[in-house]
Amino acid sequence: PSEHETYSEEEPNSLEPAEVVRFLAHMRVLYPQYFAITALGVATGCRPSTLRPLRRRGEKADVLWEEGVLLIRRSQTIGGQVMNTTKTKRHQRLILPDELMEILRWHVAQLPEGPMQDSDLLFPSIVGGFLSRSALDYPFRVVAKAMGFQKRITPRAMRRTFQDLARAAAVSGVVTRAVSGHATEVMQRHYSTVSADEMRQSLARVVSLAQFRQIHEAEP
């Protein structure tokens, strides 16, 4: 049977731009440990399976802190298995805006001493390993309930929400596809036209629309 999930008007599993601001603000207060991974997912459309194995340091670090670059090149499935490719079979080099890098630096600084701080992972579990596939499910349900949503919002909403935010921020289709990895083979040939500045500026518009800086700097 197909694993494709059908979305509807009543159950779009996506957040509107105004809802994103409130959702992230609630996440920042209720689950600050998951604020950065949620912000990154919303800002880039990355799947949870590609966010979990991200490494913040080490020989094959995926976060290039000085350059403001995020490398998407792995996917973590059930258990500890990591595939050295993504679902779309494409490696991506994302140029992140300053606001998003600030949130990631804050997140790393907040990691408690012990296994989490010792781990090379950007988003480690409390024992220093990969987050479970369901780690974000409960926080998303709690935040959605706190906002009074009737619709269901799951971690998959991050990817769908990015597409909607990108359209609202007037990000070109070429850049959106380059960031999300949803490009067709034809569009892939256009990747070279997406400069680092264009990607950073486009993602900055998405981040600005969702008010990342204001949410991050607000007192919980």
BAVO-359910 format. One record per residue (C-alpha): residue number from 0; x, y, z. Coordinates in Angstrom, 3 decimals, m for minus. Layout:
REM residues N
MIZA; NUM; X; Y; Z;
...
//
This chain:
REM residues 220
MIZA; 0; 0.000; 0.000; 0.000;
MIZA; 1; 1.077; 3.558; m0.636;
MIZA; 2; 2.567; 5.480; 2.263;
MIZA; 3; 1.612; 8.798; 0.693;
MIZA; 4; m0.364; 10.900; 3.139;
MIZA; 5; m3.398; 12.672; 1.722;
MIZA; 6; m4.032; 16.242; 2.835;
MIZA; 7; m7.287; 18.143; 2.638;
MIZA; 8; m8.704; 21.604; 3.207;
MIZA; 9; m9.779; 20.502; 6.687;
MIZA; 10; m6.541; 18.664; 7.467;
MIZA; 11; m3.751; 20.417; 5.515;
MIZA; 12; m1.060; 19.630; 8.122;
MIZA; 13; 0.406; 23.050; 7.438;
MIZA; 14; 0.611; 26.328; 9.314;
MIZA; 15; m0.407; 29.647; 7.833;
MIZA; 16; 2.187; 32.455; 8.170;
MIZA; 17; 0.399; 34.058; 11.122;
MIZA; 18; 0.036; 30.663; 12.791;
MIZA; 19; 3.757; 29.958; 12.386;
MIZA; 20; 4.627; 32.946; 14.561;
MIZA; 21; 2.336; 31.788; 17.365;
MIZA; 22; 3.365; 28.135; 17.001;
MIZA; 23; 7.081; 28.901; 17.308;
MIZA; 24; 6.454; 31.275; 20.212;
MIZA; 25; 4.563; 28.549; 22.068;
MIZA; 26; 7.285; 26.003; 21.278;
MIZA; 27; 9.939; 28.410; 22.568;
MIZA; 28; 8.115; 28.648; 25.910;
MIZA; 29; 6.733; 25.133; 26.356;
MIZA; 30; 9.546; 23.086; 24.798;
MIZA; 31; 12.654; 25.284; 24.422;
MIZA; 32; 14.768; 22.163; 23.793;
MIZA; 33; 12.850; 21.610; 20.551;
MIZA; 34; 12.600; 25.229; 19.461;
MIZA; 35; 15.718; 25.184; 17.260;
MIZA; 36; 14.894; 21.967; 15.417;
MIZA; 37; 11.352; 23.217; 14.775;
MIZA; 38; 12.600; 26.606; 13.571;
MIZA; 39; 15.123; 24.933; 11.276;
MIZA; 40; 12.490; 22.582; 9.884;
MIZA; 41; 10.064; 25.411; 9.194;
MIZA; 42; 12.739; 27.662; 7.678;
MIZA; 43; 14.195; 25.057; 5.330;
MIZA; 44; 11.526; 22.417; 4.812;
MIZA; 45; 13.950; 19.695; 5.878;
MIZA; 46; 12.372; 16.404; 6.874;
MIZA; 47; 12.768; 15.291; 10.524;
MIZA; 48; 14.721; 12.278; 9.233;
MIZA; 49; 17.376; 14.608; 7.809;
MIZA; 50; 17.444; 16.882; 10.856;
MIZA; 51; 18.050; 14.131; 13.409;
MIZA; 52; 21.485; 13.023; 12.098;
MIZA; 53; 22.908; 16.537; 11.662;
MIZA; 54; 26.350; 16.866; 13.280;
MIZA; 55; 27.458; 20.125; 14.804;
MIZA; 56; 31.119; 19.198; 15.066;
MIZA; 57; 33.635; 16.490; 14.237;
MIZA; 58; 35.451; 15.473; 11.068;
MIZA; 59; 32.250; 15.346; 9.047;
MIZA; 60; 30.329; 18.182; 10.660;
MIZA; 61; 27.206; 19.259; 8.811;
MIZA; 62; 27.074; 22.739; 10.343;
MIZA; 63; 29.813; 25.039; 9.054;
MIZA; 64; 29.537; 27.683; 11.735;
MIZA; 65; 31.913; 30.255; 10.284;
MIZA; 66; 30.330; 30.105; 6.837;
MIZA; 67; 26.711; 29.906; 7.962;
MIZA; 68; 26.232; 26.741; 5.931;
MIZA; 69; 24.189; 23.608; 6.623;
MIZA; 70; 24.948; 20.412; 4.723;
MIZA; 71; 22.014; 18.050; 4.225;
MIZA; 72; 23.409; 14.677; 3.198;
MIZA; 73; 22.104; 11.966; 5.536;
MIZA; 74; 18.850; 10.407; 6.636;
MIZA; 75; 18.260; 8.609; 9.928;
MIZA; 76; 15.696; 5.844; 9.892;
MIZA; 77; 14.439; 3.477; 12.594;
MIZA; 78; 16.961; 2.837; 15.345;
MIZA; 79; 20.508; 4.034; 14.841;
MIZA; 80; 20.724; 3.360; 11.124;
MIZA; 81; 21.924; 6.323; 9.086;
MIZA; 82; 21.878; 6.392; 5.315;
MIZA; 83; 24.521; 8.518; 3.628;
MIZA; 84; 21.914; 10.055; 1.378;
MIZA; 85; 18.576; 11.806; 1.659;
MIZA; 86; 15.115; 10.677; 0.609;
MIZA; 87; 15.503; 12.609; m2.648;
MIZA; 88; 19.003; 11.158; m3.167;
MIZA; 89; 20.407; 14.681; m3.345;
MIZA; 90; 22.938; 16.372; m1.092;
MIZA; 91; 22.146; 19.985; m0.333;
MIZA; 92; 24.218; 22.950; 0.774;
MIZA; 93; 21.952; 25.469; 2.493;
MIZA; 94; 23.137; 29.018; 3.126;
MIZA; 95; 21.415; 30.079; 6.347;
MIZA; 96; 20.563; 33.644; 7.387;
MIZA; 97; 22.112; 35.110; 10.530;
MIZA; 98; 18.879; 34.865; 12.544;
MIZA; 99; 18.742; 31.123; 12.053;
MIZA; 100; 22.430; 30.649; 12.853;
MIZA; 101; 21.911; 32.609; 16.078;
MIZA; 102; 19.138; 30.225; 17.107;
MIZA; 103; 21.349; 27.207; 16.392;
MIZA; 104; 24.224; 28.700; 18.421;
MIZA; 105; 21.838; 29.410; 21.292;
MIZA; 106; 20.557; 25.841; 21.118;
MIZA; 107; 24.058; 24.381; 21.333;
MIZA; 108; 24.937; 26.683; 24.247;
MIZA; 109; 21.846; 25.435; 26.119;
MIZA; 110; 22.737; 21.738; 25.851;
MIZA; 111; 23.183; 20.397; 29.396;
MIZA; 112; 26.490; 18.963; 30.527;
MIZA; 113; 26.901; 15.252; 30.047;
MIZA; 114; 25.865; 13.064; 27.095;
MIZA; 115; 24.041; 15.828; 25.234;
MIZA; 116; 26.921; 18.288; 25.393;
MIZA; 117; 29.461; 15.558; 24.645;
MIZA; 118; 27.579; 14.406; 21.554;
MIZA; 119; 28.612; 15.576; 18.084;
MIZA; 120; 24.947; 15.705; 17.061;
MIZA; 121; 23.218; 19.046; 16.654;
MIZA; 122; 19.990; 17.704; 18.142;
MIZA; 123; 21.007; 14.868; 20.495;
MIZA; 124; 18.684; 12.889; 22.716;
MIZA; 125; 19.157; 13.016; 26.496;
MIZA; 126; 21.572; 10.082; 26.198;
MIZA; 127; 23.543; 11.718; 23.397;
MIZA; 128; 22.187; 9.577; 20.558;
MIZA; 129; 19.633; 10.254; 17.865;
MIZA; 130; 16.260; 11.645; 18.772;
MIZA; 131; 13.522; 9.071; 18.333;
MIZA; 132; 11.243; 9.337; 15.315;
MIZA; 133; 8.405; 10.287; 17.662;
MIZA; 134; 10.347; 12.823; 19.757;
MIZA; 135; 8.511; 15.814; 18.279;
MIZA; 136; 5.062; 14.235; 18.097;
MIZA; 137; 3.961; 15.021; 21.657;
MIZA; 138; 5.370; 18.584; 21.759;
MIZA; 139; 3.588; 19.338; 18.479;
MIZA; 140; 0.308; 18.011; 19.868;
MIZA; 141; 0.649; 20.033; 23.070;
MIZA; 142; 1.466; 23.245; 21.222;
MIZA; 143; m1.388; 22.730; 18.774;
MIZA; 144; m3.775; 22.161; 21.664;
MIZA; 145; m2.469; 25.243; 23.498;
MIZA; 146; m3.239; 27.271; 20.372;
MIZA; 147; m6.758; 25.879; 20.194;
MIZA; 148; m6.275; 24.190; 16.827;
MIZA; 149; m8.974; 21.880; 15.594;
MIZA; 150; m6.750; 20.692; 12.763;
MIZA; 151; m4.002; 18.133; 13.312;
MIZA; 152; m0.419; 19.384; 13.172;
MIZA; 153; 2.471; 16.899; 13.078;
MIZA; 154; 6.223; 17.357; 12.526;
MIZA; 155; 5.579; 16.758; 8.811;
MIZA; 156; 3.915; 20.163; 8.864;
MIZA; 157; 7.363; 21.798; 8.947;
MIZA; 158; 8.068; 20.780; 5.354;
MIZA; 159; 4.625; 21.740; 4.069;
MIZA; 160; 4.695; 25.027; 5.986;
MIZA; 161; 8.038; 25.972; 4.421;
MIZA; 162; 6.484; 25.709; 0.956;
MIZA; 163; 3.649; 28.039; 1.985;
MIZA; 164; 6.000; 30.502; 3.685;
MIZA; 165; 8.285; 30.566; 0.665;
MIZA; 166; 5.357; 31.486; m1.579;
MIZA; 167; 4.195; 34.149; 0.875;
MIZA; 168; 7.731; 35.566; 1.019;
MIZA; 169; 7.860; 35.644; m2.795;
MIZA; 170; 10.806; 33.263; m2.949;
MIZA; 171; 11.402; 32.061; m6.496;
MIZA; 172; 10.485; 28.497; m7.363;
MIZA; 173; 14.068; 27.696; m8.288;
MIZA; 174; 15.344; 28.730; m4.849;
MIZA; 175; 12.486; 26.985; m3.036;
MIZA; 176; 13.246; 23.736; m4.850;
MIZA; 177; 16.970; 24.084; m4.239;
MIZA; 178; 16.333; 24.468; m0.504;
MIZA; 179; 13.677; 21.779; m0.110;
MIZA; 180; 15.283; 19.267; m2.458;
MIZA; 181; 11.946; 18.813; m4.221;
MIZA; 182; 13.417; 19.620; m7.607;
MIZA; 183; 12.772; 17.671; m10.749;
MIZA; 184; 15.728; 16.663; m12.900;
MIZA; 185; 15.007; 19.653; m15.126;
MIZA; 186; 15.046; 22.040; m12.171;
MIZA; 187; 18.183; 20.428; m10.796;
MIZA; 188; 20.048; 21.722; m13.838;
MIZA; 189; 19.176; 25.222; m12.685;
MIZA; 190; 20.772; 24.810; m9.245;
MIZA; 191; 23.864; 26.635; m10.453;
MIZA; 192; 21.753; 29.761; m10.892;
MIZA; 193; 21.028; 29.885; m7.148;
MIZA; 194; 23.874; 31.894; m5.663;
MIZA; 195; 24.795; 31.827; m1.989;
MIZA; 196; 23.531; 35.385; m1.545;
MIZA; 197; 20.242; 34.603; m3.276;
MIZA; 198; 19.624; 31.592; m1.057;
MIZA; 199; 20.578; 33.431; 2.139;
MIZA; 200; 18.438; 36.456; 1.263;
MIZA; 201; 15.492; 34.272; 0.292;
MIZA; 202; 15.617; 32.265; 3.516;
MIZA; 203; 16.029; 35.525; 5.419;
MIZA; 204; 12.670; 36.653; 3.998;
MIZA; 205; 11.072; 33.402; 5.162;
MIZA; 206; 12.620; 33.800; 8.615;
MIZA; 207; 11.570; 37.450; 8.806;
MIZA; 208; 7.988; 36.600; 7.848;
MIZA; 209; 7.862; 34.075; 10.680;
MIZA; 210; 9.452; 36.586; 13.094;
MIZA; 211; 12.192; 34.209; 14.262;
MIZA; 212; 14.313; 36.945; 15.823;
MIZA; 213; 11.465; 38.455; 17.837;
MIZA; 214; 10.367; 35.040; 19.107;
MIZA; 215; 13.893; 33.990; 20.006;
MIZA; 216; 14.710; 37.231; 21.817;
MIZA; 217; 11.417; 37.413; 23.731;
MIZA; 218; 11.564; 36.444; 27.382;
MIZA; 219; 9.921; 33.006; 27.880;
//
